[in-house]
């Protein structure tokens, strides 16, 4: 009889210690699971990680190659298929920047198959589709001039109409990005890659900590199975004791 009592005492202790060992991982799984279940409401896929520590942990580095074009007062840059007005990200339909020019009233950025009309503050006014653009420049009286697969054309009415152009053009050419703008773009680009949802998913699965994290989560799963079985056994013992199947210790 004493031997049976020792077995039950061992089962009680096992149940208690497994619960304590699993508590931290269980809390993490519960918190991340609840958050991930409300991804849309919490906009986890739109919130980007800003922490340098986490970005370093994921090995996300700042891009080194920037292609920039200077206008009279601003810089337009392309980096890793993102276009920036100074250090502000532009939500354009295309991401290959070929040049940019500025007039007294607006700024025009040239992509491969479109022209993006911007205000002097960098707000997108409209985007016009034009196929096969090769480069952009300024002609006389601040006319916008483009060279495309159909030839050299100019517009003096805000991109509304185009006419053949045969006069002198000052073409937009790539320039070296100023250090201050380059650093700001690199930092902003780096902090726009990793969504909070991805970090929570990796934390929930344990992958945030590599193979060791996955193993810990797997072990916790096994411990939970043991916890459930031992808990049911203990409950069943107390239930059956009321029917005098088990002697009281």
Secondary structure, DSSP 8 states (H G I E B T S, - for coil): -HHHHHHHHHHHHHHHHHHHHHHHHHHHHHHHHHHHTTHHHHTTTT-B---HHHHHHTT-------EEEE-SS-EEEEETTEEEETTEEE--S-----EEEE-SS-EEEE-SSEEEEE-TTS-EEEEEE-TTEEEEEE-GGG-EEEEETTEEEEESSSSS--EE--S--EE--EE---HHHHHHHHHHHHTTS-BHHHHHHHHHHTGGGHHHHHHHHHHHHHHHHHHHHHHHHHHHHHHHHTTTSS---
